[in-house]
């Protein structure tokens, strides 16, 4: 949420963008077989994840958000 807000994507915009998805597909050649969900306009993408991926993401979320807030022009992917 903090990362989304940093880049001007409010909760309302985020929820509205995913109220209906335009495409849902399996990763081509990906090891995890994850689903990608594309928002209206394809501005946002959501990816399904395994429990272990979720655990890693939640363990670094605070540090990641801190870094993004301090370095808004970073080339590190914006995961939100």
N, C-alpha and C positions, 0 to 999 in steps of 0.2 A: 504494500500500500504506500509506504513512504517513497519508494522509487517511482511509482506511478504518479503520485502527487508532485514530486520534484519536476517531472516532465509535463505537468499540466493535464494529467488524465485523472479526472475526478472519479469518485466512486460511481456517480450517476452515469457518466460517459462509459465507464468500463462495463457496468451492468447492462446498459443499453446496447453496447457493441456486441455483447455475447447473448443477448436475448434470443437471437436466432443466428445460427452460423451459416456461412455460405458454402463452406466445403468442410468435409471431414474425411480424412484419408489416413491410411497406414503409411508409415515411413517406408520409403523404397530403399532396400538394402541396409536398413538400420538394424543393429543387433537387438535392440529392445522391442521392436515391433510396436512402438508407441503411436498413439493417435495424435494428430495435430488438428486443432480447431481454429479456423480462420474467422475473424470477426467480419461484420459488414464493412466493406471497403478495404478489407485485408490490411488494415493498419496494425491490428493486434493479432498475435498468434498465441494460443495456449497449447501446451503439450501435456499429455498424460505422463505419469511417471510411476516408477516402481516404489515400493516402500523404502528401499535403501536409498534411492535417489531423493525421495522426500526427506528422509532423515538427514542426509548431507545438506540439502538446501536449507532446512530449518536450523541446522547447527551453525551455518555461516550467515544467516539472514541479517542479523544485527550488524555484523562487520561489513557486509556487502552494502547495506543501506547507508551506513556511515560513510563508506568510501565514495559511493555515488553522489551523496549530498555534498561532499567536500571536493569532488572532481567531476563536475557535470559534463565536461567535454571529453571524458574518457572514451577510449575505444573498446573498453570492456562491454560485453553485451548487457543490455538493460533487461534484466529478468525481473518480472513483477508479478 
